[in-house]
Structures are given as structure tokens and as C-alpha cells.
Amino acid sequence: THLESEEVRFTLKDNEIYANTGIGVSIGDDGSPLVEGNHIHTGHTAAVYVAGASARGVVANNLLEGNKDGIVIREGGAPRVEGNTIR
């Protein structure tokens, strides 16, 4: 059987995400979220991870600090990334 996927849209805004043992925010295939104004810190892996040929969305104006990696984009992911501070 062939299942058609639908684009997943959501907004993740003005949150504090911290001390994760895994990824802070993960955007996968068919994901098209707005991730904006968040403080993502002290995570053990990536603050934001985008992977998959149809992974899109906007990652903007976030403060990402003290994570192993800031924003990781792989496997054809193509989000719009702007105005983030990564330390």
C-alpha cells in the first residue's frame, strides 16, 4: 500500500528547552514548523536537528547555547534559518 504523507505544521515559540539527553527539537520528513524565539541550552546533542528530503520549516531568532551542536541539517533537509544566536 502507498500512503501519502501530509505536511506537518506547528509553532514552537518562546519556550525554554534544556538539559536534554537527546535532540532539543527534531524536524523530520514532512515537517514544516515555525521554531522561533526559543532558548535551547545545555543539551547533550543538537539543539535543532533537521533531516529528511521533505523536512522544511523556519528556525528563527532562537538562542542556542551550551549544546553539543547548534543546528544540524542532513539528508536533504532545507529549512529557512535566520537570526539565531549559537554559542
C-alpha positions as CSV (number, residue, x, y, z in Angstrom):
1,T,0.0,0.0,0.0
2,H,1.0,3.5,-0.7
3,L,0.2,6.1,2.0
4,E,0.5,9.8,1.1
5,S,2.0,11.9,3.8
6,E,0.7,15.2,4.8
7,E,2.9,18.2,5.7
8,V,3.1,18.7,9.5
9,R,2.9,22.3,10.6
10,F,3.1,23.6,14.1
11,T,4.6,26.5,16.0
12,L,7.1,26.2,18.8
13,K,7.6,29.7,20.2
14,D,9.1,31.3,23.3
15,N,10.0,28.1,25.2
16,E,12.9,27.1,27.3
17,I,14.2,23.7,26.3
18,Y,17.2,22.5,28.3
19,A,19.3,19.6,29.7
20,N,18.1,17.1,27.0
21,T,20.0,13.8,26.7
22,G,18.8,13.7,23.1
23,I,17.9,16.3,20.5
24,G,16.2,19.6,21.6
25,V,13.9,20.0,18.6
26,S,13.8,17.4,15.8
27,I,12.2,18.2,12.4
28,G,11.7,15.2,10.1
29,D,10.2,14.3,6.8
30,D,7.1,16.4,6.0
31,G,7.8,18.7,9.0
32,S,7.3,22.4,8.3
33,P,7.2,24.1,11.7
34,L,7.9,27.6,12.9
35,V,10.6,27.3,15.6
36,E,11.1,30.8,16.9
37,G,12.2,32.7,20.0
38,N,13.2,29.7,22.0
39,H,16.1,29.3,24.4
40,I,17.5,25.8,23.9
41,H,20.5,25.2,26.1
42,T,22.8,22.6,27.8
43,G,21.7,19.7,25.6
44,H,23.9,16.7,25.0
45,T,23.4,16.7,21.3
46,A,22.0,19.1,18.7
47,A,19.7,22.0,19.8
48,V,17.8,21.7,16.4
49,Y,18.1,18.7,14.1
50,V,16.5,18.7,10.6
51,A,16.7,15.6,8.5
52,G,14.8,14.2,5.5
53,A,14.2,15.2,1.9
54,S,10.9,17.0,2.7
55,A,11.9,18.5,6.0
56,R,11.4,22.3,5.9
57,G,10.1,25.0,8.2
58,V,11.6,28.1,9.7
59,V,14.2,28.2,12.5
60,A,14.5,31.8,13.5
61,N,15.6,34.1,16.4
62,N,16.4,31.3,18.8
63,L,19.2,31.4,21.5
64,L,21.1,28.1,21.3
65,E,23.8,27.8,23.8
66,G,25.9,25.1,25.5
67,N,24.6,22.3,23.3
68,K,27.0,19.8,21.6
69,D,25.8,21.1,18.2
70,G,23.7,24.1,17.3
71,I,21.7,23.4,14.1
72,V,22.3,20.2,12.2
73,I,20.8,19.8,8.7
74,R,21.1,16.4,7.0
75,E,19.7,14.2,4.3
76,G,18.2,16.9,2.1
77,G,16.5,19.0,4.8
78,A,16.1,22.6,3.8
79,P,14.7,24.8,6.5
80,R,14.9,28.6,6.4
81,V,17.4,29.5,9.2
82,E,17.8,33.2,10.2
83,G,18.7,35.4,13.1
84,N,19.7,32.6,15.6
85,T,22.4,33.1,18.2
86,I,24.6,30.0,18.7
87,R,27.2,29.9,21.4
